[in-house]
C-alpha cells in the first residue's frame, strides 16, 4: 500500500496543480476579477476576433517634415502606451511612411483611444528627489524597529534566511499618508509650505506631491504608460523609462521646441583626439541655449540628486544626466553612466528620442472603424478540425502499435490539454494574452510532440523487456533512460521556441509562444502523469502479466525462452510465456525445497540461502543490471 501511495504521489501533485489553475480562474469569473476579464475561454487575437483599427497621421505644429525615424519613434511610443495599458496582440505598423495604423483586438474604450492619440511632448525639468521604484516601505513608518521575519530556512552557508514582512494595500496607503502629512492635520495640501526660490527648490514638494511619490510603483507597466499631458508650471512625479527609479521633478524649464536637434557622436579626449566612446550631442535654439546656461549654472553648484537634469518624453524620464559645470553656447553632450559608457545603439536610440521630442508631434485620427477577423471563425474551425484529425490519427496509431498502452497515451494527451488550456486561461486573465491562429498551430504541433515522448518511453520499456528484464523492472529502468532523452528533446524544442519568439514578429511570435508553453507542459505531464500511471498499471494483472492486448506481451515482443530446461525436461508453452513475463516458474518441488531451507534458516537464526533459480531469463536480467551499472553514467539510449 505504501509503495502504491508513493507511486501515486506525483498524480496528487498534478491534480493539485489543475485545481489551483482552474480554481483561480473560477474565482476570477465568480468575483469579476481584478480587471473583470477572467473567463473560461481564452481571449482571441485580431486575426480570429477582429477589433478596432485607428489610422493616425503624425503632425507638427510648425509644419516641419516628419522623417521615417520620427515615424518609427512614434510607433515605439504608441506601442509602449498600448502594452502598458494591458492590451495584448495589438498590431502597430507604418502605412506609406506617413500614417500609423493601430489595430487592437476586441472592443476598445474611449480612454484607450485617447491614450493612443495623445500628443507626445518632451519636457526638461530639474530633479528634486529620486527613490527606488517601489512604494513606500511601511516598516519604516509603522514599526521602524521591526526585524525581518525568520523563514525557518537556511542558505548554503547555514545562515538563517529572513523575509521582509508583507503589507496590505491599506497599510501602504496609511504609511504614505502618515509620512506625507507633515503638519499632521489629516489632510494633504497641494500647495508648497514656503514660496520656492527656484525650480530646483525642494519647497515645490507639497504634501500631495509627496503622497503621490510614496504611492507610485514604477515596477508596474501600467504606471509607465505615458501619454499624460503634465502641467509645465508644477512638479511632476514620474518613473524612469525602464522602471528602475522614480522621480519628483521641478517645473518644466525647457520643452522640445527649445531643442533644435541631437545626434550620436564620439567623445574627444582632453587633447582633442577622438575616442571610440559614444556620446549624444544636443543643440539648443538661441533662446533655449540661454535658458540652459542659466539652469546648468544653478544646478552644477548643488549636490546629487539636485544637480541632475531630467529629460521627460511622453511622461517618462528617458535620461537624467548630472551637470558638473556651467554649459554655455547652446550645445551640450550626454555621456553614459560613469564607468559604463553608452553603447553605440544606446546613444543612437537616445538621439532619436531627443530628435522626436524636439518636434511637438500630435496625432490626428484619420479614421476609426471596427474591422472583422482577418481570418475568421471558418479558419479557426478548420484549424481545430486539423488538430482533431491529428489527434484521432495519433490515437489510432497508438492502439495499433501499442494496444493497451494507448490508454496511457490518450489520458496523457487529455492531461496535457487540461494543463495547457488552464495556462492559457490564466495568461489571458492576468497578462492579457490572446490566442492567434499561429498559436493554434503551435498547439496542434504539441500533439505530435507529446506523443513522441510516449513513444520514446514505451519503446524503451519494450527494449528492456526484450533484454530479459521483468515487466515491473522494465518500467522503472526504461524511465531512467527515456527521461534523459525526453528532457534533452524538450530542451532543444524550448530553446528553439525562445529564439524564435525574440527574433520573430507578428503571428510567428504567437506560434513560438505556444510551442514553448506546450513543451513545458509535455515535460510536466510525462513526469507527473505518464510515468506514475505506468508504475500503477504495471501492478495490475492485465499489464503486469503481459496480456496479449496490453502492448507488453513479452512473447509478442520477441522474448524467447528455451523449451529445454535441462536434465531431460521440457517447458510447456504456458511455462515459456510465464518465464518471459518474469513470473515465478519454479516447480512445486523447488518451491517446497526453498520454503524448507528458509524455515531451517529461521530456526537456526542464520541468513536464508538463495532460492532456486527460476529461469534462465533472470540470469540475463541480472547480467543486464550489471551492464547498466557501468553504462548508466554515459549512454542515453
Beta strands, then each sheet from edge to edge (+ up, - down):
strand 1: 43-44
strand 2: 51-60
strand 3: 91-95
strand 4: 99-105
strand 5: 122-132
strand 6: 149-154
strand 7: 160-163
strand 8: 236-239
strand 9: 245-255
strand 10: 259-268
strand 11: 274-284
strand 12: 308-313
strand 13: 316-322
strand 14: 331-334
strand 15: 361-371
strand 16: 434-435
strand 17: 564-566
strand 18: 569-570
sheet 1: 1+ 16+
sheet 2: 3+ 4- 2+ 15-
sheet 3: 8+ 9- 5+ 12- 13+
sheet 4: 6+ 7-
sheet 5: 10+ 11- 14+
sheet 6: 17+ 18-
end
